[in-house]
């Protein structure tokens, strides 16, 4: 996403609640209101759970869904493939205007009852889509009043761009909920309406008359109900450790590839993704990078931008598209979730797992950043002895300047809050702890335990 302090589609996710907060704050000063703060739970009482992440990944999982032309495949990385197509359909790509016929098959997950009745939900997936194939991911939920949502398209995705243009779908809603690029959101969270359960549907496509097939290894959904808050409780430092993650600047790519949002400040997400992919050993071949202008440094960042670009959003900041890109590298998984505190990040760092976090802030709210942003991704790679956050921040002038140390209290607040004031003094939304996690397809026992501790399995 862009570093610029411009309107962001993320500010729309909780518009009704923002309006309520803004109305009550109209006569107040622009200072952070204490009434909006979240207080620690009372002694002896655990804080309420705010996130439920659920995924289908095993052979048993894939056999548990309703199938029409798909089948589960076993092995070290169980998945779902096309067996015999259920039918043929035409798809007109809205970004090219081309219409083509495709065979398809479907898989619909069992209903997952959310442990956290949710105001928002985000799907993420890991798949292999050889040329001539692509996938569609849909979400259908049941509201807390017993009624259902429509089937919402959460993404039409392919690893490459030869067959279709990777895309989110706008203008989806039923008057009670909407999809904003990659995020399902209840329109009026203050009403008390929540998403009580959810199921996902996969549609796998291939060129007619071939035996090609996508393979889907992971399909997940994160439901959350993070309380509205301008400030969050401070966590106590618990770890001093730094991971050796490659450092890449997005800024050295200014003006590169306007068709993929022009580089520079627009490429924080793919730049952060590529850092962690290479930390885990992911590398691109000369052949894969042969399309990049040889005059450009770090061509893998250009490649990441092209392969995370959402043609409807017109940018590289689609969260699930970044996680799906990471999982195209052999032996990697990627998910989108929310974490509760820096303690969760410390748990992951202790197990050797860095994280990509999403945050927005004014220049004066993060000492040493030197910029303000309506939405920015950076990579958390460790903690100092004092508990401060060590981040690879791609919003840096060059690769050497990418490593930053940010004050713990400031950083924790800008990442976890759901409400903030922008540069115009308007109340807008924050991301509430959103992060991407990339980790091995076969985690070590320690990694598996750390992931389970933050709700990812």
N, C-alpha and C positions, 0 to 999 in steps of 0.2 A: 504494500500500500504506500501511498504517498506520505512523505514527511510534511508536506505543506499543510498549513492550518486552513483547510478547505472543507466544505460540507462532505461528509462521508456517508455511504449507504449504511454503515454501522450505526449512525445516529438515529436511524429510523426504526431500529429493532424494538425499542420500547417506547415508541412515540407517545402513547396514551399516558403512560406513567410519568414520562418527562413533563408532559403538559400539566399534570397534577402538581408535580413538584415545583415547576416554574411558577404556577399560579400562587402557590403558598409562599413562594420566595419573592414575589414581586415587590413587596414593601420592605424586604430585608436587604441588608448590604450584600455585596458580592463575596463576602468572606464565606469560607466553608461552614455550613450550618452544623452545629453540634447535634441538632435534633435528627439529622440524617445519618449520624454515625452508628455503626454497629458495635455493640458492646460485647465483651467477652462473656461466655456463658457463666452462670453462677457456679461457685465452687461445688464440685461433686456432680455437675450436670454436663454432659457432653454437648457440644455444639450440634445443631441440627444438620443433617446431611443435606447437601445442596446439589450433588451431581450423581448421576447414575450412568455409567458407561457399560454398554453391553455389546458383545461381538459374537458372530458366528464364524468359527475357524476350523473346527474339527470335522472329521469324516462323519461322525454321528450328527453334528450340527447340520451338515449339508443334506443328510438323509432325512432330517426331521421336517424339512419344509415341503410345501406343495409344489409339485413340478409339472411342467408342460414342455416336454422335449429336452430337459436337462438331466444330467446325472452327476452324482458325486464320484470323485476319483480319490483313491487312497494314496499313501506315500508319505515321504518326509514332510511334505507341505500339501495337505489335503485341499481339494478345491472343487469347483463346480464348472462343468463344461457343457457344450451342446452335444446331445446324443443324436436325436433325430428332430429336426426342426418342427415346431408346432404350426408354422405357417409362414407366409411371405407378406411383406408390407412395403409400401413406398414411403420414403422419407425425403422431404424437401429440406435441404440444409438452409436455414435462414441467413447464413453468412456467406454462402456462395451462390445460392439460388438453384443449385443442382438437385435434381430429383433422381433417386436411384432405388432399385428394388433390393430388399434385404430379407433373408431368412431369419427367423427369430425363434427363441425358446425362453421360457420364463421359470423363475424360482421365487416363491413367496415364503417369507420366514414365518415361523410360528409367532403368535402374539407375545410380545414382551411387556409385562406389566411393570411400569417404571417404579422403582423404589422411591423415587422423588417425583411426585406429580409436578410437571414441568411447565415453565413459560416459554422455553426455547428447546430446540433439538437440532443437532447437526449430525448428518450421516458421514461416514468415511469408509473407504474401501481400498483394497489392494488387488491388482489384477494385471494379467498379461494380455495385451491385445495386439496380436500380430497384424500386419497390414492385411486389410480386407475384413477386419472385425472391429466392433466397438460395443459399449454397454450403456444401459440406462439404469439409473437408480431412482426409485420412488419411495415415498413414505406415506403411510396412512395411519392415522391415530384415532383413538377414542377420547373424547373430552370427559372431564370429571362429572358432567351432567348426564352421561350415557349416550350422547350423540356422537357421530363420527365426522372426521375431516374427509375431504376428498383425497384421492391419490394425488400427491404433489410430486413433481419431478425435482429431484435434488441434484441432478447432473446428467448430462450426456457426455460420455468420456471415452477418449482413446488416447493411448500414450503418444501417438504421432498425430499428424495433421493431414495425411494423404487422402483419407476416406471421408471423414467429417471434420467439422470445426468443433473442437471441445467447447462445451457451452453450459451455462446455467440458463434458467428459464424465468423470465420476468412475468409480472402481472398474474400471479397465482394467489388466490385467496377465496374465502367463503363468507367474508364479513365478520369472522370471529378470529381468524388466524391468517397469516400471510407467509410467503417465503421471500426472504430478502437475500438474493443471490445464492448463498449456501446455508442459510439459517431459517428454520421454521420458527415463527414467533407468534404467541398469542397476542392479538391486537390490543387488548385491554387487560393487562395483568392485574390492575387494581380491582377488577370485577370479581376476582377469585377463581375465574375459569382456569383450568389447568389441563394439560395433556396427561391422561392417566395411563394409557398404554399405547404401544406402537408396533407396527410391523413394517418390514421393508420388502420391496419387490425388485428383483433383478430381471432385466431383459437383455439377453445376449444376442448379438446380431452377427451375421456373416454374409459374404457374397453368395448368392444363390448357386446351387450346383457344386459347391466345394465342400471339403471336409474340414475347412478351417474352423477354429473355435477360440473365443476368448477363454481364459481360465481365471476365475475369481478365487482368491485365497482367503480373503478376509472381508467381512462386511460388518460394520458396527454402527451404533447410534449412541450419541451422548445427549441425554436429557438433563436439564438443569433448572433450578429455581433459586438463583442467587439473590439474596435480599438487596433491595435498593439501598445504596450507601455511598456517601461522599468520602468517607474514611473507613479504614478497616483496622481491626485490632493488630497491634504490633506483635510479631513473633520473636522469640528469643533465639539468638544465634546458636547453632549447634554443630557446625562443621567448618573446617578450614581445609579446602582441597581445590585444586584447579586441574581441569582436563586439557590436554593438548589438542585443541581443535584448530584446523586451518583458519586463516584470517583472510577474508576477502571484502573489499570495498565495493559498494554499489555505485559510488560517486564517480569512479573512473570510467564508468560506462555511459555517462551523460551523452544524449544525442544518438546513441546506437540503436538501431532497429526500431524506428518509429512505429512499425506495424505491430510491435510487441510492447507498446507504451513508452518507447523512447529512452529506456535506460535510466540511469541516475536514481533519483529519489523514488521512482516507481518500482524499483527492483529489490526492495528490502526482503521480500518474502523468498523469491528464488535464490537470492544471494545467501540468505540464512540457511535455506534448505541445502544448498550445495556444500556449505561448510560442514554440516553434520553428516551428509552423505559421504564426504571424503574422510571425515573422522572415522567412519566405520569401514573405510577401505574402498568405497565406490569410486570407480574411475571411468572416464569416457575415452573411447578409442579415437585415434586420429581420423578414422573414417566417419565416426559419429560427429566429429567437430569440423569436418571438411567444408561444411556450408558457411562457417563463420569467417568473416573477413580476417585474413592472417595478420593484419595490422593491429587487431584488437588484443589487448592483454587479457588473460584469464578467460579464454573463449568458452569455458565450461559454464560461466555465469550467463552468457548469451544463450547457450543451449538450455539451461534451466529456465530462463525466462520464456523462451519459445514453447517449452513443453509443460509449463504451468499456466500459460495464457488462457484466459476465459474470454471468448470472443463476444459474449453478451455483456459481461461486466466491463470489458475493454481494459483489462489489467491482469496482473500476475498475482493478485492477492486473494484469490479464492482458496480458502483454507483446505478443504478436502482435496482440491486439485494438486496442491503442494504435497500433501501426504501420499497421494496416489503416485505422484512422480517419484518420490523417494523409494517407494516399493517396487519401481521398475528395475532397480538395481538388485542384482542377485543377492539373496540372503538378507534382505531388509524388509521390515514392516514399517508402516506409518499410520498414526491415528491422530485425530483431533479430539481434544478433551478439555476439561477445565480442572485446574488444581485449586486447593483451598488456601494455601499459604506458602511462604518460603520454606517452611519445614518440609512440605512435599517435594519441593525442588532439591532440598538438601538430601533427602532420601534417594532421589534419582542420581544426583551427582556422586554420592557415596558409592553407588553401584556402577559408576562409569557411564551414566546416560545423561548427555546434555539435553537441553530443551529449547525450543523456539517459542518465544512468548510474544503476545500482542498487547500493545499499550498505546495510550494517547495522553498527551500532556502539554501544558504550556512550557515555554522555555525556562521560566523561573522555578518550575516544579521539579526539575531533575538537574541538580547541580553537576556541571561539567559536560552536559550533553551539547549545549551550544545551539539548540534548535527546539522548536515546538512542533507538534504533530497531531493531526486528527486520526492517525492510525499508522503504527510502525511495528515491524517485526525485528527482533534481535535474538541472539543466541546466548543463553546463560550457560557458562562453562565452569563456574565455580564460585567459591566464597573465600574472602580473606579471613585472617585470624580474628578480626573484629566483627565478622559476620556480614560485611558489605558484599554486594553482588559484583562478580567479575563477569562481564559480558563481552562477547564479540559483537560490536555494534557496527553494522555495515554502513551506517550513515556517517562515514568518516572519509577524509580526503584521500587517503591511500591505505593500502593493506597494512602498513606498519602501525597506523593510528587506530586500527579497528579494536584492539583490546582496550577496554575501559573498565574502571572501577566506579560503581555508583553507590551512593549512600543507601544502606539497607532500608531505612524507614521510608525515604522518598520513593524508592523503586517499588517496594511492596505495595504502597498505596496506589500508585498510578497504574499498576498491573491489575490489582484485585477489585478496585472500586467499580461500581456500575453507573455512577453519576459524577459529572464534573462540570465546571464552567469552561467554556471556550474563550477565545480571545475577545469575543464580543460581549462576554458576560452572560451568554445564553446557556441554559442547562441542556447538556447533551449526554449521551450515554458513554460508558466505558465498557471494556470487554469482559470484565468480571473473571479474570484468571484464565482466559483462553490460551492454549498452547498446542504446538505440534510435538509429538514424541516419535522419534525414529529409533528403532532398535532391532537387534538381530531376529531373524525368523525363528531361530532356535536359541533363545536366551539362556544364559547360564542360570543355575539355581539362584544365585544372588541377584541377578538382574530380574528374574521372574518374581522373586519375593518383593523387590522394590517396586516393580510395576503393579503388582497386586495391592501393595500398600497405598497406591494412589488411584486404585480402582480400575486398572487396565489389565486384562487377561487375554 
